[in-house]
Amino acid sequence: MSFETFNFHPSVMAGVRALGYVTPTPIQLQCIPPVMKGRDLIGIAQTGTGKTAAFALPILQHLLQGPRGKVRVLVISPTRELAEQTCEAFNDLGQQTRLRSVAVYGGVSMSQQLRQLRNGAEIVVACPGRLLDHLWGGSIDPSHIEILVIDEADRMFDMGFQPAIRSILQCLLKPHQTLLFSATMPEDIRRLVKDIQHDPVTVQIGHSVPAVTVSHTLYPVEQNRKTALLIELLRNTETESVLVFTRTKHGAERLARNLGETGFNVTSLQGNMAQNKRQAALDGFRTGSYKIMVATDIAARGIDVLRISHVINYDMPDSIDAYTHRIGRTGRVDQTGDAFSFVTSNDGDLVRDLERVLNVKLERRTVKGFNNAAPAVKREFSRSPRSTRWQPARSSQRRKAVMVNHRISSPQMASNPS
């Protein structure tokens, strides 16, 4: 099946062809028809599945009919980077439609956003806090909203935006179509769905598990030797673009500085940076000016760079879901990628939880020439996840970790679209 099947307006198809889209991804195939029919929709899918085009294309098709210069579509995003990326997707796909979109978020002056809104836009992609400022200030008129998109709903709730989302919804008094996308569906989002959607279509693509297109390797290492190990891997691994995750903002800044002093072409992305610097770092990474980006979890969603060949967890995340979103930056849309994770003696529970989710016994290895693991820890980690009763992660005793290198290939997971 091709995009021609959807019978898009020629100006919309021009954007599809300009971006080189040929065959719809599974989520596009299942979401576009009901959205074009005006149905409310719940889309549950991992990152990297083509979700943005799944709602952007039918929205552009809809907007070709009706008034111009009025805000008719509102997309709520959890981060500035995702808002910019979504706005860019609308502009690229709709380049022949003359429809205009504006990205609205905090951390920058409102004056430019006000000028763009006064010049007329049909689509606003916004972060919750700044959107409320515009709604309450009257610079965005909610009376013309026809479609509301809540993107990365679970991420927004994790970031504490649930009250802001509820406040935004109270401003939308006119009946409208509501599209909600999320990687997971915790109970608080289920309650929101019941409150705001009418007879929604549910589309679920795969599960919230690491993508089958990614090969996973865990490198056991002492905390104070992580930087040395990272430098060794970067020097001896054939890569394209590399995204490195740290736990803290200061850690990202410090590691990027250390890598730069070592001679690597590196930038960083973290929440303490001014918005113009964040955007410059992201643009440079996307265009290839920087080969390495060191980032906090702010980059776990909202970075769409197809050339990312490796994701490296310098610090392990705190959950399987967070791990899934991090490594979702590589192996996107039928491409393959590698996820390297540095594990210390405190990460054993997460490793076992990951094995349980994958339902496979992951291979243990050591790195030649790098003293990573003690034999006693290998024995403890060698328990098969199938032979022990799984329990929620708990504080672990200090134990050394071992390297895990496994390309996921279980039949059950291979059947799920990535």
C-alpha positions in Angstrom: 0.0 0.0 0.0 1.2 3.5 -0.8 0.2 7.0 0.4 -1.8 7.4 -2.8 -4.4 5.1 -1.2 -5.5 7.9 1.2 -6.5 10.2 -1.7 -4.8 13.2 -0.2 -5.2 16.6 -1.8 -2.4 17.1 -4.4 -0.8 19.8 -2.3 -0.6 17.4 0.7 0.8 14.6 -1.6 3.4 17.1 -2.8 4.8 17.3 0.8 4.7 13.5 1.1 6.8 13.1 -2.1 9.2 15.9 -1.1 10.1 14.0 2.0 10.5 10.7 0.2 7.6 8.9 1.9 6.5 5.9 -0.1 4.9 3.2 2.1 2.9 4.1 5.2 4.2 2.8 8.5 1.7 0.6 10.5 0.6 3.5 12.8 0.1 5.7 9.7 -1.9 3.0 8.0 -4.2 2.5 10.9 -4.5 6.1 12.2 -5.0 8.2 9.0 -8.4 6.8 7.9 -10.2 7.3 11.2 -8.7 10.7 11.8 -9.8 11.7 8.3 -13.3 10.6 9.2 -13.3 12.9 12.3 -13.1 10.2 14.9 -11.5 10.6 18.3 -8.4 8.4 18.5 -6.0 6.9 21.0 -2.6 6.0 19.5 -0.3 3.8 21.5 3.1 3.3 19.9 6.8 3.4 20.6 8.8 6.3 19.3 10.2 6.1 15.8 7.1 4.6 14.3 6.0 7.6 12.2 3.5 8.9 14.6 3.8 12.6 13.8 2.9 12.1 10.1 0.0 9.8 11.3 -1.8 12.9 12.6 -0.2 15.7 10.6 -1.2 14.4 7.2 -4.9 14.0 7.9 -4.9 17.3 9.8 -3.4 19.1 6.8 -6.1 17.5 4.6 -8.8 18.7 6.9 -7.5 22.3 7.1 -7.6 22.8 3.4 -11.4 23.2 3.9 -12.4 26.1 6.0 -11.1 29.6 7.1 -7.5 30.6 7.0 -5.6 32.7 9.5 -7.4 31.3 12.5 -6.0 28.8 15.0 -8.0 25.6 14.2 -5.6 22.9 15.4 -3.8 22.7 18.7 -1.0 20.2 19.4 0.3 20.0 23.0 3.8 18.7 23.4 5.9 17.9 26.5 9.2 19.6 25.5 10.3 22.5 23.4 12.4 20.2 21.2 9.3 18.0 20.3 7.2 21.1 19.7 9.8 22.5 17.3 10.1 19.1 15.5 6.3 18.7 15.2 6.0 22.3 13.9 8.7 21.6 11.4 6.9 18.4 10.3 3.7 20.3 9.6 5.7 22.9 7.6 7.5 20.3 5.6 4.5 18.1 4.8 2.3 21.2 4.2 4.8 23.2 2.2 2.5 23.4 -0.8 -0.7 24.0 1.2 0.1 27.5 2.4 -1.1 26.5 5.9 1.0 27.9 8.7 2.1 26.5 12.0 3.7 28.2 15.0 5.7 26.6 17.8 4.9 28.1 21.3 6.9 27.3 24.4 8.6 29.0 27.4 12.2 30.0 27.9 12.1 32.6 25.2 10.5 36.0 24.7 6.8 36.0 23.9 7.1 38.9 21.4 8.2 36.8 18.4 5.4 34.3 19.2 2.9 37.1 19.4 4.0 38.5 16.0 3.6 35.0 14.4 0.2 34.6 15.9 -1.0 38.0 14.8 0.2 37.2 11.2 -2.2 34.3 11.2 -1.6 30.6 11.7 -3.9 27.6 11.5 -1.8 25.2 13.6 -0.2 25.9 17.0 2.2 23.4 18.5 2.7 24.3 22.2 4.1 23.3 25.5 1.5 23.5 28.3 2.8 26.4 30.4 3.3 28.9 27.7 0.1 27.8 25.9 -1.8 28.8 29.1 -0.1 32.2 29.0 -1.4 32.8 25.5 -4.9 31.4 26.2 -5.3 33.5 29.3 -3.7 36.6 27.6 -6.1 36.3 24.6 -3.3 35.9 22.0 -4.7 32.5 21.1 -8.5 32.3 20.5 -9.7 28.8 21.5 -13.2 29.3 19.9 -12.0 28.1 16.5 -10.2 24.9 17.6 -11.5 22.0 15.6 -8.8 19.4 16.4 -6.8 18.9 19.6 -3.7 16.6 19.7 -2.2 15.6 23.0 1.2 14.1 22.1 3.4 12.0 24.3 0.7 12.1 27.0 2.6 9.8 29.4 5.7 11.9 29.2 3.7 15.1 30.0 2.1 13.4 33.0 5.5 12.3 34.2 6.7 15.9 34.0 3.8 17.1 36.2 1.7 18.7 33.4 -1.6 17.0 34.3 -3.1 20.1 36.0 -2.0 22.3 33.1 -3.6 19.9 30.6 -6.8 20.0 32.6 -6.7 23.8 32.6 -6.2 24.0 28.8 -9.1 21.6 28.3 -11.4 23.9 30.3 -10.6 26.7 27.8 -11.9 24.6 24.8 -15.6 25.0 25.0 -16.4 24.2 21.4 -16.8 20.5 20.4 -13.7 19.3 18.7 -11.9 16.1 17.6 -9.4 14.8 20.1 -6.3 12.7 19.3 -4.2 11.4 22.1 -0.8 9.6 21.6 1.2 7.9 24.3 3.7 5.1 24.6 2.0 3.7 27.7 -1.5 4.0 29.2 -1.3 4.5 32.9 -4.5 4.9 34.9 -4.3 8.7 35.1 -4.3 8.9 31.3 -7.2 6.4 31.1 -9.2 8.7 33.3 -8.4 11.6 31.1 -9.5 9.7 28.0 -12.8 8.9 29.6 -13.3 12.6 30.4 -12.4 14.2 27.1 -13.0 11.7 24.3 -16.1 10.3 22.7 -16.1 6.7 21.4 -12.4 6.8 20.4 -10.7 4.5 18.0 -7.8 2.8 19.7 -4.7 2.0 17.6 -1.9 0.1 19.3 1.4 -0.7 17.5 3.7 -3.0 19.4 4.3 -2.7 23.1 6.3 -0.4 25.4 9.4 -2.6 25.0 12.8 -1.9 23.3 12.6 -2.0 19.5 13.6 -5.2 17.8 15.8 -3.2 15.4 18.2 -2.3 18.2 21.1 -4.5 19.4 21.8 -4.1 23.1 25.2 -4.2 24.9 25.8 -3.6 28.6 29.3 -2.6 29.7 30.0 -3.2 33.4 32.2 -0.5 34.7 33.1 1.3 37.9 31.5 4.8 38.1 34.8 6.6 38.0 35.9 4.7 34.9 32.9 5.5 32.7 34.5 8.4 30.9 37.6 6.3 30.0 35.4 3.5 28.7 33.3 5.9 26.7 36.4 7.4 25.0 37.7 3.9 24.2 34.4 2.9 22.6 34.1 6.1 20.6 37.7 5.7 19.3 37.3 2.1 18.3 33.7 1.8 17.1 32.4 2.7 13.7 29.6 5.1 14.2 27.5 7.7 12.4 25.8 10.0 15.0 26.0 9.1 18.7 23.6 10.1 21.4 24.9 9.8 25.0 22.5 10.0 27.9 23.5 11.1 31.4 21.4 11.3 34.5 21.9 15.0 35.4 22.3 18.3 33.7 25.6 19.0 35.2 26.8 15.6 34.2 25.9 16.1 30.6 27.7 19.5 30.5 30.8 18.1 32.2 31.0 15.0 30.0 30.6 17.0 26.8 33.4 19.3 28.0 35.6 16.4 28.7 35.0 14.8 25.3 35.6 18.1 23.6 38.9 18.5 25.3 39.8 15.0 24.1 39.2 16.0 20.5 35.7 14.8 19.8 33.2 16.8 17.8 30.6 17.0 20.5 27.7 19.2 21.8 25.3 18.9 24.7 21.6 19.3 25.4 20.2 19.8 28.8 17.5 21.9 30.6 19.8 24.6 32.0 20.7 25.8 28.5 19.1 28.9 27.0 16.6 28.0 24.3 18.7 29.4 21.4 21.6 27.3 22.5 19.5 24.2 22.9 18.1 24.7 19.4 21.6 25.4 17.9 22.9 22.2 19.5 20.0 20.2 18.2 20.3 21.7 14.7 24.0 21.0 14.6 23.5 17.4 15.7 20.7 16.9 13.1 22.8 18.3 10.3 25.9 16.4 11.2 28.0 19.4 12.4 28.3 17.6 15.7 28.8 13.8 15.6 28.2 13.3 19.3 25.5 14.8 21.6 25.5 14.3 25.3 22.0 14.9 26.8 19.7 14.3 29.7 16.3 12.6 29.3 15.1 15.8 27.6 16.4 14.2 24.4 14.7 10.8 25.1 11.7 12.1 23.1 11.5 14.7 20.4 14.8 14.1 18.6 14.1 12.6 15.2 17.5 12.1 13.6 17.6 9.0 11.3 21.4 8.9 11.3 21.8 8.1 15.0 23.6 4.8 14.8 24.4 4.4 18.6 22.7 5.4 21.8 24.9 5.2 24.8 23.5 5.1 28.4 26.4 6.6 30.2 24.1 6.5 33.2 21.3 3.9 33.3 17.8 5.3 33.4 15.4 4.5 36.3 12.9 2.3 34.5 12.3 0.1 31.4 10.0 2.7 29.9 12.8 5.3 30.1 15.2 2.9 28.6 12.8 2.2 25.8 12.4 5.9 25.0 16.1 6.5 25.1 17.1 3.8 22.7 14.1 4.6 20.5 16.4 7.4 19.1 18.2 4.7 17.1 16.9 1.9 15.0 14.1 4.1 13.7 11.6 3.2 10.9 13.2 0.0 9.6 16.8 1.0 10.3 19.1 -0.8 12.8 21.0 0.7 15.7 23.1 -0.2 18.7 22.4 0.6 22.4 25.4 0.6 24.7 24.7 0.8 28.4 27.3 1.4 31.2 26.2 -0.6 34.3 27.6 -0.3 37.8 27.0 -2.4 40.8 23.7 -0.6 41.5 22.1 -1.4 38.1 21.5 -5.2 38.6 17.7 -4.9 39.2 17.1 -2.9 36.0 19.2 -5.5 34.0 17.0 -8.3 35.3 13.8 -6.4 34.7 15.0 -5.8 31.1 15.6 -9.5 30.7 12.1 -10.2 32.0 10.5 -7.8 29.5 12.5 -9.3 26.6 11.9 -12.8 27.9 15.3 -13.9 26.8 18.5 -15.0 28.5 21.0 -12.3 27.5 24.6 -13.2 26.8 27.3 -12.1 29.2 30.7 -11.0 28.0 33.7 -9.0 29.1 35.6 -6.4 27.2 39.2 -7.4 26.4 41.7 -5.2 28.1 39.2 -3.5 30.3 38.7 -4.9 33.8 34.9 -4.7 34.2 33.6 -7.6 36.2 34.4 -9.8 39.1 33.6 -13.6 38.8 31.3 -13.6 41.8 29.0 -11.1 40.2 28.9 -13.1 37.0 27.4 -16.0 38.9 24.7 -13.8 40.4 23.8 -12.2 37.1 23.8 -15.6 35.3 20.4 -16.5 36.7 17.9 -16.9 33.9 14.9 -14.5 34.1 12.6 -17.5 33.4 13.9 -19.4 36.4 13.1 -16.8 39.0 9.9 -15.1 40.1 9.9 -11.5 39.0 9.3 -8.8 41.5 9.3 -5.0 41.1 12.7 -3.4 41.2 14.1 -2.8 44.6 17.3 -1.5 46.1 20.1 -3.9 45.3 23.1 -5.0 47.3 26.4 -3.9 45.8 27.3 -6.3 43.1 29.5 -6.1 40.0 27.8 -6.3 36.6 28.8 -8.0 33.4 28.5 -7.2 29.8 25.4 -8.1 27.9 25.4 -8.2 24.2 22.3 -9.5 22.4 20.5 -8.6 19.3 16.8 -9.2 20.0 15.3 -11.8 17.7 12.6 -13.5 19.6 9.7 -14.6 17.4 7.2 -12.9 19.7 8.8 -9.5 19.5 9.7 -9.7 15.8 6.0 -9.8 15.0 5.5 -6.4 16.5 6.1 -3.3 14.3 8.9 -1.2 15.6 
